[in-house]
Amino acid sequence: MESFRVFADLCVKGGIFMIPLGIVALAAVILVIERFIYLRHNRIDGDRFDFELRTALKDNDLERAVALAGRTQGLIGRVLAEGLVKIQEGHTDVLGATEKIIHKEMSGMEKSRGWLLTLAQVAPLLGILGTVYGLVVAFMAIERTASTDPKVVASGIYQALITTVAGLVISIPIIVILEHIRRRTNHILYYLDLYLMEVRDWLIVRNRGGDNA
């Protein structure tokens, strides 16, 4: 309870710029939750899926590969299912067969990340702006009262610096979380590329077999 009281007191003393900083913090929390839900939905046991896909392709069982992709959640399942179905229909280029859906899925993958980066940049700037504004108000008070009492200056600076602290406290976690999201996203893309190459190599071998026949 004491910690909450201190936090509330700092928010009040930080002045009007604590309001946009609070909005930035709230928006960041919402976007982070959205990204974590997306990443959770795209989780995959990469090695197991790779083994099952390899086995199905090695047996030339395209139906089993399509079924495997169809029951796999997230971006990887949707892209592979689309590509394998088109291969069933006669496509011989897996990259061409999946180009459209990959382009569509990329927009979902990049969603919110740009806004999170913007919020991480805006938060400290708002903090600095609040500090500068607070210092201007403090010095205007000194000029108006013609007082050089250190307590007056210290109190004004103390209140002004709260916004800078708040901006950094908001920005730093966002930057760390963005790096985590980037790594998890690259992990998904790595496995997607791996599986597409598996299908591509299988198609090359199958087409060569057809040519030899």
BELTADA-V821969 format. One line per field, one symbol per residue. phi: phi as a letter, one per 30 degrees, with the letter a starting at -180 (. if undefined). psi: psi as a letter, one per 30 degrees, with the letter a starting at -180 (. if undefined). A space follows every 10 residues. Layout:
phi: ???
psi: ???
//
This chain:
phi: .ddddddddd ddddiddddd dddddddddd dddddddddd dcdadeddde dddedddddh cddddddddd ccdieddddd dddddddedk dcbddddced dddddddddd eidddddddd ddeddddddd dddddedddd ddddchccde dddddddedd dedddddddd dddddddddd ddddddddde dddddddddd dddddddddd ddd
psi: eeeeeeeeee eeffafffee eeeeeeeeee eeeeeeeeee fgkkjeeeee eeeeeeeegh ieeeeeeeee gklaeeeeee eeeeeeeeff kgjeeeffee eeeefeeeef kfeeeeeeef eeeeeeeeee eeeeeeeeee eeeefhkgkf eeeeeeeeee feeeeeeeee eeeeeeeeee eeeeeeeeee eeeeeeeeee eeeeeeeeee ee.
//
